[in-house]
Amino acid sequence: MAIIKKKTWSKDFELIKSKKKRFEFRLADFKVKQGDTLILEEWDPKKKEYTGRKIQRKVKFFLKFNLNDFGQKRELEKKGFYIIQF
């Protein structure tokens, strides 16, 4: 199992910490598997430095897709998309 470290902004950090946000939306520029540990390090964009706060979560599920996997690349680029937690 891998340990993956990523930065996250304060607003998202607080939502994850409070367990209101139980997902991440990330560019697939790294490898991830179920069971890996994701360490999110709070980042202050104004100071351009880490705050020192970290959250650790186990990867339970992930889904990778490309914009045209659904044949809607143009629509996705125009309108964006949602990630909906339920």
C-alpha distances in whole Angstrom, upper triangle without the diagonal:
4,7,10,13,16,20,22,25,27,28,25,23,26,25,22,23,25,23,26,23,20,19,19,20,19,20,18,18,14,11,9,8,8,6,5,7,11,13,16,19,23,25,29,30,34,33,30,28,25,26,24,23,19,17,14,13,10,10,12,14,15,18,18,22,25,28,30,28,31,34,34,33,36,36,33,34,37,36,32,30,29,26,27,25,27
4,6,10,13,17,19,22,24,26,23,21,24,24,20,21,24,23,25,22,19,18,17,18,17,18,15,15,11,9,8,8,10,8,5,6,8,11,14,16,20,22,26,27,30,29,27,24,22,23,21,20,17,16,12,12,10,10,13,14,14,17,18,21,23,27,29,27,30,33,33,32,35,35,31,32,35,34,31,29,28,25,26,25,27
4,7,10,13,16,19,21,23,20,18,21,21,18,19,22,20,23,20,18,17,15,17,16,17,15,15,11,11,9,10,11,10,6,5,6,7,11,13,16,18,22,24,27,26,23,21,18,20,17,17,13,12,9,10,9,10,14,15,15,18,19,22,24,27,30,28,31,34,33,32,35,35,31,32,35,34,30,28,27,24,26,24,26
4,7,10,13,16,19,20,17,16,19,19,16,17,21,19,21,18,17,15,13,14,12,13,12,12,9,9,8,10,12,11,7,6,5,6,8,11,14,16,19,21,24,23,21,19,16,18,16,15,12,12,10,10,10,10,14,15,14,16,16,20,22,24,27,26,28,31,31,29,32,32,28,28,31,30,27,25,24,21,23,22,25
4,7,10,13,16,18,15,13,17,18,15,16,20,19,21,18,17,15,13,14,12,14,14,12,10,12,11,14,15,14,11,8,6,5,6,7,11,12,16,17,20,20,17,15,12,14,13,12,9,10,9,11,12,12,16,17,16,18,18,21,23,25,28,28,30,32,31,29,32,32,28,28,31,30,26,25,24,22,24,23,25
4,7,10,13,15,12,11,15,16,13,15,18,18,19,16,15,14,11,12,10,11,12,11,10,12,12,15,17,16,13,11,7,6,5,6,9,10,13,14,18,17,15,13,11,13,13,12,10,10,10,12,13,13,17,17,16,18,17,20,21,23,26,26,28,30,29,27,29,29,25,25,28,27,23,22,21,19,21,21,24
4,7,10,12,10,9,13,14,13,14,17,17,18,16,16,14,11,12,11,12,14,14,13,16,16,19,20,20,16,14,10,8,6,5,6,6,9,10,14,14,11,10,8,10,11,10,9,10,12,13,16,16,19,20,18,20,20,22,23,24,27,28,29,31,30,28,29,29,25,25,27,26,23,22,21,19,22,21,25
4,7,8,6,6,10,11,10,12,15,15,15,13,14,12,10,11,10,13,15,15,16,18,17,20,20,20,18,15,11,10,6,6,5,6,9,10,13,14,12,11,9,10,12,10,9,10,12,13,16,16,19,19,18,20,20,22,23,23,27,27,29,31,29,27,28,28,24,24,26,24,21,20,19,17,19,19,22
4,6,6,6,9,10,11,12,14,15,15,13,15,14,12,13,13,15,18,18,19,21,21,23,24,24,21,19,15,13,9,8,6,5,6,7,10,12,11,11,9,10,12,11,11,12,15,16,19,19,22,22,21,22,22,24,25,25,29,29,30,32,30,28,29,28,24,24,25,24,21,20,19,18,20,19,23
4,5,5,6,9,10,10,12,14,14,13,15,15,14,15,16,19,22,22,22,24,23,25,26,25,23,20,16,14,11,9,6,7,7,9,11,12,12,12,10,9,11,10,11,12,15,17,20,21,23,24,23,25,25,27,28,28,32,32,33,35,32,31,32,31,27,27,28,26,23,23,21,20,21,20,23
4,5,5,6,9,10,11,13,11,11,14,14,13,14,16,19,22,23,23,25,24,26,26,25,24,21,18,16,12,12,9,10,10,11,13,15,15,15,14,13,15,13,13,13,16,17,20,21,23,23,22,23,24,26,27,27,30,31,31,33,30,29,30,28,25,25,26,24,21,20,18,17,18,17,20
4,5,5,6,8,10,10,10,8,10,10,9,11,13,16,18,20,20,22,20,22,22,22,20,18,14,13,10,11,9,10,12,13,15,17,16,16,14,14,15,12,12,11,14,14,17,17,19,19,18,20,21,22,24,24,28,28,28,30,28,27,28,27,23,23,25,22,19,18,16,14,15,14,18
4,6,5,6,9,10,10,9,11,11,11,13,14,18,20,21,20,22,20,22,21,21,19,16,13,11,8,8,6,9,11,13,16,16,16,15,12,11,12,9,8,8,11,12,16,16,19,20,19,21,22,25,26,27,30,30,31,33,31,30,32,30,27,27,28,26,23,22,19,17,18,17,19
4,5,5,6,8,9,9,11,13,13,16,17,21,23,24,24,25,23,25,24,23,22,19,16,14,11,11,9,12,13,15,17,18,18,17,15,13,14,10,11,10,13,14,17,19,20,21,21,24,25,27,29,29,33,32,33,35,33,32,33,32,28,29,30,27,24,23,20,18,18,17,19
4,5,5,6,5,5,8,10,11,14,16,20,22,23,23,24,22,23,22,22,21,18,16,15,12,13,12,14,15,17,19,21,21,20,17,16,17,14,13,11,14,13,16,17,18,19,19,21,23,25,27,27,30,30,30,33,30,30,31,29,26,27,28,25,22,20,17,15,15,13,15
4,5,5,6,5,6,8,9,12,15,18,20,21,21,21,19,20,19,18,17,15,12,11,9,11,11,14,16,18,21,22,21,19,17,16,16,12,11,8,10,10,13,14,15,16,17,19,21,23,25,26,30,29,29,32,30,30,31,30,26,27,28,26,23,21,18,15,15,13,15
4,5,8,8,9,12,13,16,18,21,23,24,23,24,21,22,21,19,18,15,13,12,10,11,11,14,16,19,21,21,21,19,16,15,14,10,9,7,10,10,14,15,17,19,20,22,24,27,29,30,33,32,33,36,34,33,35,33,30,31,32,30,26,24,21,19,18,16,18
4,5,8,9,12,14,18,20,24,25,27,26,26,24,24,22,22,21,18,16,16,14,15,14,17,19,21,23,24,24,23,20,18,18,14,13,11,13,13,16,17,18,20,21,23,26,28,30,31,34,33,33,36,34,34,36,34,30,31,32,30,27,24,21,19,18,15,16
4,5,6,10,12,15,18,22,23,25,24,24,21,21,19,19,19,16,15,15,13,16,15,19,21,23,25,26,26,24,21,20,19,16,14,11,12,11,13,14,15,16,18,20,23,25,28,29,32,30,30,34,32,32,34,32,28,30,31,28,25,22,19,16,15,12,13
4,6,9,12,15,18,22,23,25,25,25,23,23,21,21,21,19,17,17,15,17,17,19,21,22,25,26,26,25,22,21,21,18,16,14,15,14,16,16,16,17,18,20,22,24,27,27,30,29,29,32,30,30,31,29,26,28,28,25,22,20,16,14,12,10,11
4,6,8,11,14,18,19,22,21,22,19,20,18,19,18,17,14,15,13,15,15,17,19,20,23,25,24,23,21,20,20,17,15,12,13,12,14,14,14,15,15,17,19,21,23,24,27,26,26,29,27,27,28,26,23,24,26,23,20,17,14,11,10,8,10
4,7,10,13,17,18,20,20,19,16,17,15,15,15,14,12,14,12,16,16,19,21,22,26,27,25,24,22,21,21,18,15,12,12,9,11,10,10,11,12,14,17,19,22,23,26,24,25,28,26,26,29,27,23,25,27,24,21,18,14,11,10,8,10
4,7,10,13,14,17,16,17,14,15,13,15,14,13,11,13,12,15,16,18,21,21,25,26,24,23,21,21,21,18,16,13,13,10,11,9,10,9,9,11,13,16,18,19,22,21,21,25,23,23,25,24,20,22,24,21,18,15,12,9,9,7,10
4,6,10,11,14,14,14,12,14,14,15,14,13,10,12,10,13,14,15,18,19,22,23,21,21,19,20,20,17,15,13,13,11,12,10,12,11,9,11,12,14,16,17,21,20,21,24,22,21,24,22,19,20,22,20,16,14,12,9,11,10,14
4,7,9,12,13,14,13,15,15,17,16,16,13,14,12,15,16,16,19,18,22,24,21,21,20,21,22,20,18,16,16,14,15,13,14,12,10,10,10,12,13,14,17,17,18,20,19,18,20,19,15,16,18,17,13,11,10,8,11,11,15
4,6,8,9,11,11,14,15,17,15,15,12,13,12,14,15,15,18,18,21,23,20,20,19,21,21,20,17,16,16,15,15,13,15,13,10,11,10,11,12,14,17,17,19,21,20,18,20,20,16,16,19,18,14,13,13,11,14,15,19
4,6,8,11,12,15,17,19,17,17,14,16,15,16,18,17,20,19,22,23,20,21,20,23,23,22,20,19,19,18,18,16,18,16,12,12,9,10,10,12,15,16,18,19,18,16,18,19,15,15,18,18,14,14,15,14,17,18,22
4,6,7,9,12,15,17,15,16,14,16,16,18,20,20,23,22,25,26,23,23,22,25,25,24,21,20,19,18,17,14,16,14,11,10,7,9,10,12,15,15,17,19,19,17,20,20,17,17,20,20,17,16,17,15,18,19,23
4,7,10,13,16,18,15,16,14,16,16,17,19,19,22,21,25,25,22,22,21,24,24,23,21,20,20,19,19,16,19,17,14,13,11,12,12,15,17,17,20,22,22,19,22,23,20,19,23,23,19,19,20,19,22,23,26
4,7,10,14,15,12,13,12,14,14,16,19,19,22,22,26,26,22,22,20,23,23,22,19,19,17,16,16,14,16,15,12,13,11,14,14,17,20,19,22,24,24,22,25,26,22,22,26,26,22,21,22,20,22,23,26
4,7,11,12,10,12,11,14,16,18,21,22,25,25,29,29,26,25,23,25,24,24,20,19,17,16,14,12,14,13,11,12,10,13,15,18,20,19,22,24,25,23,26,27,24,24,28,27,24,23,23,20,23,22,25
4,7,9,7,9,9,12,14,17,20,21,25,25,29,29,26,25,23,25,24,22,19,17,15,13,11,8,11,10,8,10,10,13,16,19,21,20,22,25,25,24,27,27,24,25,28,27,24,22,21,18,20,20,22
4,6,6,9,10,14,16,19,22,24,28,29,32,32,30,28,26,27,26,24,20,18,15,13,10,7,9,8,8,10,11,15,18,21,23,20,23,26,27,26,29,29,26,27,30,29,26,24,23,19,21,20,22
4,6,9,11,14,16,20,23,25,29,30,33,34,31,29,27,28,26,24,20,18,14,11,8,5,5,6,7,10,12,16,19,22,24,22,24,27,28,27,31,30,27,29,32,30,27,24,22,19,20,18,19
4,7,9,13,16,19,22,25,28,30,33,33,31,29,26,26,24,22,18,16,12,10,6,5,6,8,10,14,16,20,23,26,28,25,27,31,31,31,34,33,30,31,34,33,29,27,25,21,22,20,21
4,6,10,13,16,19,22,25,27,30,30,27,25,22,24,22,20,16,14,10,9,6,5,8,10,11,14,15,19,22,25,27,25,27,31,31,30,33,33,29,30,33,32,28,26,24,21,22,20,22
4,6,10,13,16,19,22,24,28,27,25,22,19,20,18,16,12,10,7,6,5,6,9,12,12,16,17,21,24,26,29,27,29,32,32,31,34,34,30,31,34,32,28,26,24,21,22,20,22
4,6,10,13,15,19,21,24,24,21,19,16,17,16,14,10,8,6,5,6,7,10,12,12,15,16,20,22,24,27,26,28,31,30,29,32,31,27,28,31,29,25,24,22,19,20,18,21
4,6,10,12,16,18,21,21,19,16,13,14,12,10,7,6,4,6,9,10,14,15,15,18,19,22,24,26,30,29,31,33,32,31,33,33,29,29,32,31,27,25,24,21,22,20,23
4,6,9,13,15,18,18,16,14,11,11,11,9,6,5,6,8,11,12,15,17,16,19,19,22,24,25,29,28,30,32,31,30,32,31,27,27,30,28,24,23,21,19,20,19,22
4,6,10,12,15,14,13,10,7,8,7,6,4,7,9,11,15,16,19,20,20,22,22,25,26,28,31,31,33,35,33,32,34,33,29,29,31,30,26,25,24,22,23,22,25
4,7,10,12,12,11,9,6,6,7,6,6,8,11,14,17,18,21,22,22,24,24,26,28,28,32,32,33,36,34,32,33,33,29,29,30,29,26,25,23,21,23,22,25
4,6,9,9,7,6,4,6,8,9,10,12,15,17,20,21,24,25,23,25,25,27,27,28,32,32,33,35,33,31,32,32,28,27,29,28,25,25,24,22,24,24,27
4,6,6,6,6,6,6,10,11,13,15,18,20,24,24,27,28,27,28,28,29,30,30,34,34,36,37,35,33,34,33,30,28,30,29,26,26,25,24,26,26,29
4,6,5,7,9,10,13,14,16,18,21,23,26,26,29,29,27,28,27,28,28,28,32,33,34,35,33,30,31,31,28,26,27,27,24,25,24,24,26,26,30
4,5,8,10,11,15,16,18,21,24,26,29,29,32,32,31,32,31,32,32,31,35,36,37,39,36,33,34,33,30,29,30,29,27,27,27,27,29,29,33
4,5,8,9,13,15,17,20,23,26,29,30,33,33,31,33,32,33,33,33,37,38,40,41,38,36,36,36,33,31,33,32,29,30,30,29,31,31,34
4,7,9,12,14,16,19,22,24,27,27,31,31,29,30,29,31,30,31,34,35,37,38,36,33,34,34,31,29,31,30,28,28,28,27,30,30,33
4,6,9,11,13,16,19,22,25,26,29,30,28,30,29,31,31,32,35,36,38,39,37,35,36,36,32,31,33,32,29,30,29,28,30,30,33
4,6,8,9,13,15,18,21,23,26,27,26,28,28,30,30,31,35,35,37,39,37,35,36,36,32,31,33,32,29,29,28,26,28,27,31
4,6,9,12,15,18,22,23,26,28,27,29,30,32,33,34,37,38,39,41,39,37,38,38,34,33,35,34,31,30,29,27,28,27,30
4,7,10,13,17,20,22,25,27,27,29,29,32,33,34,38,38,40,42,40,38,40,39,36,35,37,36,32,32,30,28,29,28,30
4,7,10,14,17,19,22,24,24,27,28,30,32,33,37,36,38,40,39,37,39,38,34,34,36,34,31,30,28,25,26,25,27
4,7,10,14,16,19,21,21,24,25,28,29,31,34,34,35,38,36,35,37,36,32,32,34,33,29,28,26,23,24,22,25
4,7,10,13,15,18,18,21,23,26,28,29,33,32,33,36,35,33,36,35,31,31,33,31,28,26,24,21,22,19,22
4,7,10,13,15,16,20,21,24,27,29,32,31,32,35,34,33,36,35,31,32,34,32,29,27,24,21,22,19,21
4,6,9,12,13,16,18,22,25,27,30,28,29,33,32,31,34,33,29,30,33,31,27,24,22,19,19,16,18
4,6,9,11,15,17,21,24,26,29,27,28,32,31,31,34,33,29,31,33,31,28,25,23,19,19,17,18
4,6,7,11,13,17,20,23,25,23,25,28,28,27,30,30,26,28,30,28,25,22,20,17,17,15,17
4,7,11,14,17,21,23,25,23,24,28,28,28,31,30,26,28,31,29,25,22,20,16,16,14,15
4,7,10,14,17,20,22,19,20,24,24,24,27,26,23,25,28,26,22,19,17,14,14,13,14
4,7,10,14,16,18,16,17,21,21,21,24,23,20,22,25,23,19,17,15,12,13,13,15
4,7,10,13,15,12,14,17,17,17,21,20,17,19,22,20,17,15,14,11,13,13,15
4,7,10,12,10,12,15,16,15,18,18,15,17,20,19,16,14,14,13,15,16,19
4,7,8,6,9,12,12,11,15,15,12,14,17,17,14,13,14,13,15,17,20
4,6,5,8,10,10,9,12,13,11,12,15,16,13,13,15,14,18,20,23
4,6,7,8,7,5,9,9,7,8,12,12,10,10,13,14,17,20,23
4,5,5,6,5,8,10,9,10,13,14,13,13,16,17,20,22,25
4,6,8,8,12,12,11,13,16,16,15,14,16,16,18,21,23
4,5,8,11,10,10,13,15,14,13,12,14,15,17,20,22
4,6,8,9,10,12,14,14,14,14,17,18,20,23,25
4,6,5,6,9,10,10,11,11,14,16,18,22,24
4,6,5,6,9,10,10,11,14,16,19,23,25
4,6,5,6,9,10,12,16,18,21,24,27
4,5,5,6,8,9,13,16,18,22,24
4,5,5,5,6,10,13,16,19,22
4,6,6,9,12,15,18,22,25
4,6,9,13,16,19,23,25
4,7,10,13,16,19,22
4,7,10,13,17,20
4,7,10,13,16
4,6,10,13
4,7,10
4,7
4
